[in-house]
Amino acid sequence: MSLKISLHLGDITETVVDAVVNAANSSLLGGGGVDGAIHRKGGPAILEECRKIRARQGSCPTGEAVITTAGNLPATYVIHTVGPVWQGGNNDEDRLLRNCYRNSLKLAEEQGIKTIAFPNISTGIYGFPKEQAAQIALDEVQRFSSEVVEEVRFVCYDGENFRLYQSLLAALDNE
Ligand code: AR6
């Protein structure tokens, strides 16, 4: 079945879903942006599980995803995925960003997750052009068919991303 898509403007750390996705870095040890916010509000239990994952598998490659508890967040899980750093567009950035969405959704499916919220991966500190990133995100979610995952919520923190998603979603509705 295809997934229901919804759009919100706000802070993903306040989102009530089964899993929120974190735009992490490959160290999995936290950082700024949404990663910083998730670790700050979620508390030390998230970092503790990230450290265990690192001890098991080493760092998380770009485009891959891992799952931990959500600690004190209202969500149950955090799926940490590592977006590509924008380097001009000729370094496989599109494919790697697609992998982030696809691998996060696959992991959600494996864990029996019904509702999942994504931030706008790579469009902050990592500098990915916002419109291109939004098209990739929507396209990957539309391609993903699941008997488990029911709803994907895009949580935009800035108005520019929110308006981009609004117009792309409106165009889809009119197709
Ligand atoms: N809720 C939802 N979205 C947010 C929040 C929030 N609380 N805070 C920021 N955003 P970024 P990246 C949006 O920079 O570009 C970290 O240091 C933000 O407006 O968080 O993938 C990691 O450790 C933007 O649209 O992630 C990595 O080193 C989006 O989240 C690096 O940043 C992504 O911005 C990853 O960079």
Residues whose N, C-alpha, C, O or C-beta is under 5 A from the ligand:
A	BS01	AR6	G10 D11 I12 T13 A23 A24 N25 G30 G31 G32 G33 V34 D35 A37 G83 P119 N120 I121 S122 T123 G124 I125 Y126 G127 V155 Y157 D158
